[in-house]
Structure formats: C-alpha cells, structure tokens
Amino acid sequence: MYTKSKDEEAHLASTTSISQHVVEPQDMMVGHENELEMIMQDQLARGASELEVVSIVGIGGIGKTTLADKIYNDPFIMSHFDIRAKATVSQEYCAKKVLLSLLSSTSGKIDEHQDDGQLADRLQKSLKGRRYLIVIDDIWTERAWDDINLCFPDCNCGSRILLTTRNMEVAEYASAGKPPNQMRLLNFDESW
C-alpha cells in the first residue's frame, strides 16, 4: 500500500489552495484608447436624437468585440442609456437566437416557443420610447442586418446600435452613409 509522505501532502495542499485563488483575467485592451473615447463621446452619447448605427469594422482578431464590450460595460454608457442589450450574430446566423439574446436583456423573460415575428414584435415593444444601446457583434451579411434592423424603433430618444463586422460593405450598408470606424493595426509603440 502506497502512502503519501508529509512533503507530498504539503505540496498537494499548497498547490490546491493556490489553484482555488486564481483570478481570471478580464478582456484587456491594449491601444485603441482614442477610438474608445471617440466612439463613446462623439458617436454614442452626442449627436442626433434619431436612431443611429455606429459600425466598427476590421480584420478578425483585431479587437472589435473587445472594444464593443469595453464601451457596453463603461459606467458612463451604462448611465446614459435606459436599456442595453447585446447579441452575437456570427457567420452561421440564426435570427431566433439573436432575438432571444436581445430579449433576455431587454425584458428579462423569454418564450422560446414564439416564432421570429412574435419575438421581433416583443423586442420592438420593449425598446419603444426608451433610449437604448444595442450591440450587434460579428455580423457578416447585409441580409442578417435587414432581418433584425426592423426590430429597432426610432423614437427620437438618442438610441444607438453599435455593430461590429469584418465586412466593410456590411458596415457601410448598416451605417446608412455614416463612415464606419475602421480598426487599425497597432504600431510597435502602441502595442507595449
């Protein structure tokens, strides 16, 4: 029969307690502070009272989602908008999943047995008359934008939709004439 030595037991106890205290790192953004401030202050918080789409476009992995999450979770943005919701669209687009994700944030209760039309109607009613921020992450096609765009009422409350995409055509299409925010690669000094 094998028995552990006191040294082995002490090592096991110390490594076990260490692993229980590991802190998960949050998404950390290096660089792009200017883009963050410009989007938050100039495009989301100020401007027209009409509903506007603010697009962030760039290659995969450049930080579009991280930037959008930083904006979404910023205390100023949280206090500026009455309601916030976000959904990831992805290349394998499913309208129902997007609608359910947004509804879970806007109304808290969802009914997965409703069809897309009923869900879209509920989402529109939950947003009507409120200043809202919707983040639509990783949208790939104009068709996907057309499918969900009608859910967002324009009540002249200063609502905004923040959209991330790899596709410049989708960004331009959704932004309706407003120039998209194109994420650039960081230079050497910015990345340290």
Secondary structure, 3 states (H helix, E strand, C coil): CCCCCHHHHHHHHHHHHHHHCCCCCCCCCCCCHHHHHHHHHHHHHCCCCCCEEEEEECCCCCCHHHHHHHHHCCHHHHHHCCEEEEEECCCCCCHHHHHHHHHHHHCCCCCCCCCHHHHHHHHHHHHCCCCEEEEEECCCCHHHHHHHHCCCCCCCCCCEEEEEECCHHHHHHHHCCCCCEECCCCCCCCCC
